Amino acid sequence: MYSLLLAIIYIAFISLGLPDSLIGAGWPVMHRDLDVPIGVAGILTMIIAGGTIFSSLASERVTRRFGVGLVTAVSVGMTAAALIGFSVSGEFWMLCLWAIPYGLGAGAVDAALNNYVAVHYAARHMNWLHACWGLGASISPFVMSWSLTAGLGWTSAYLIIGLIQVALTLALLSSIPLWGKVNPVRSPESTDAADAAATTDPDADTAAASPAPARAHVPLSRAVRIPGVPLILAAFFAYCALETTAILWASSYLVADRGVSPATAAAFASLFVLGITAGRFLAGFVADRIGDRWMIRGGFIAVGVGAVMLTLPVGTDAVALVGLVVAGLGSAPIYPAIIHSTPVNFGRENSQAIIGIQMAAAYAGSTLAPPLFGAIAAVTGLGIFPVYILLLVALGLVMSERLNVRVRGRDTITAA
């Protein structure tokens, strides 16, 4: 049962990433068919982000009430309905309406699954699961490209992805009984000494394990006052801000400030995303041995090194291009490690509420940071891009290290 449920969760993470690249891939055609300016894509993404933030903040209460299995199935069903709604929309306002259930479904399933994996599975699975998200996000542009090349239009791409989500919804509904029977406890690691005595082999079949006891509701007002929570929220905000800023603006920086050809810049900008996906697959093999703290610390440092390489005044652009790849690889383990360390840092009884808030902070950083950089760059020029990334790296590293000091102090007092 353990392996079957894990396979379903892997597929769910691929599905979670599938819709995320569709708007960007199809918008050059979509905005013409809908007869709207190209810039209004930001309205759609803002509506989706607003829905994800709201449902992330509500995830603890909803998941506690209905269970992670049902919440995941219903959330994927909502995104499936929204995608099929996109496929039959002939007006922009219709897309805006369907963006509401799209965002609500995406935020709820993201928070619920992340907490479930953080509590019950080893660090390697968290990295591989987020790599699966990247795989899904990489597949959907090819689906859009095929639909457009075949003359089927952008609506067919949304219909295809929507039907895939419908199939996954049915699979998730049939798997609901497994979520209560399979309750493995993730393996110990260097940052998880407090839970080590209670853990079992994470790859063993634990179908006979009793379900975790019901936990009391943790209000958001109480969760944000838990010592250290504001620190990890700031770190998570910083990471997601730098990731989305790099994805959106790296290519423009290389062309405008470094004089790189647009084709080369586009290729290496895509390597940043591929570096994140590949890096998470690789991180899965070492995450349990290295531990979450070092994965976060090393990731931020690597991103900083990559940003510095972008600024070096050397006679070749190769150093800057390699720096972008290094930044992508460094970004890979940060998100999974922050999520995976949450039950250890703040307690399993609080983890669902805190992960929901973390998801909200992540979406806020992803939504606000790229346009903020655009506004700054309009005044200073795109050459400020590496400095902007370095400032976010510094914020994330300082906040995560301050949390580590706090957690070590708490563990020392507890041990004494």
C-alpha positions, 0 to 999 in steps of 0.5 A: 500500500505504501508504494501504491500511495506513493506512486499516486502522489508522484503522479499527482505532483506531475499533474500539479505542474501540468497546467502551470506553463500553459498560459505562458506557452499559449498566450501569444496566440490566445490573446489574439484569438480573444482580442485582448492586449498581450499585457492582460495575462497578468490579470489571469495570473493575479486571479490564480495567485489570489485563489492559491493564497486563499486556499493555502491559508484555509488548507489546515482547517479544510484538510483537518475536516475532510482528510488529505485524500478527499481534499486532494481529489476534490482540488484536482477535480476543481483544476480539471473543471477549470481547464476544461472551462478554459477550453470552451472559453471564447471571451477573456472574462470567461477565462477570468471566471474559470481562473478562480476554481483553478487557483483555489484547487491548485493551492489546496492540493499543493498545501495538503500534499506537501504537508502529507509528504513532509510528515510521512516520507523521507527527504528524498521523496520530497525532492523527487516529488517536486522534480515531478512537478517540474516534469509536468511543467515541462510537458505542457508547453509541448502539448500546447506546441503540438496543438498549435502545430496540428491546427487544433488551437490552444483550446485543445491543449487545455482540453487535453490537460483537463481530461488528464486531470479528470482521469487523475481525479478518478484515481485519487477518489478510488485511493481515498481509503489508502490515506488512512491505512498507510501512515509511514513515518519518515526516516530520521536525518541530521535535522530530525533527531527529535523524531528518530526514536519514533521512525521506521524504515520509510520504504517498508510496507506499513499498511498495518500502522494505525492512522495518526490521531486527529489533531486540534485545529491550529488557527492562523493567528496562533500559527504565525506567532509560533517562534521562528515561523516569521523567519521561515516565511521570509526565507520562503518568500525570498526563495520563490521571489528569486526563482520566478524573477530569474525565470521571467527576467534572466533572458532579457538581462543576458540580451540587454546587459550582456549582449548575448544573442536572443536565441542563446539567452533563451536556451540558457534561460530554459536551462535554469528551469531544467537545472531546477528539475534535474537538481531535484532528482539528483538532490533526492539521492543525497538529501537524507544523508546531508539533511534539510538544513544543509540543503537549504544553506548550500542551495542559497549559497550556490544561487549566490555564486551563480548570481556573482558569475553573472556580474563578472567583467570577463571577456566571454559570456560563457561564465555568465551563462554557466552562472545561470545554470549554477543558480538553477541547480542551487535553487533545486533543493531549497523549496523541498527542504524548507517544506520537509523540515517544517514538522521537525522545526515546528511540530507535526501538530502545527505543520499543516497550518504552517505549510499552508501559510508557507504556500501563501508566502511562496505565491506572494513572492512569486506574484510580487517580486517579478513585477517589482523588479520590472518597475525597478529595472525601468529606472535603473536598467536590467543590469540590476538583475544580479544584485536583485537576486543577491539581495533575495539570496541574502534575505533567504539565507539570513532568515533560514540561518536565524531559524536554525539557531533558534531550533538548535537552542530549543533542542539544547534546552529540551535535551537538558 
